[in-house]
Amino acid sequence: MEQTIYHLIEAQYALAQVAELAEKLSPDSYLLALLEPVKKSLDLVVSEVRGIDADLHD
């Protein structure tokens, strides 16, 4: 489970880097609009997995 959380956090970081680059290239970029729902979904998955992991350790 810890490995899964680690990979999800890495994915969040990579997504943030892509968004930062897209914003530098074009602040009104269509890419930023596409990345936002992906970010929200990934944040939700990370939260859910952390919750499951916490429940398993209780």
HELIX and SHEET records of a PDB file:
HELIX    1   1 GLU A    2  LEU A   25  1                                  24    
HELIX    2   2 TYR A   30  HIS A   57  1                                  28    
END                                                                             
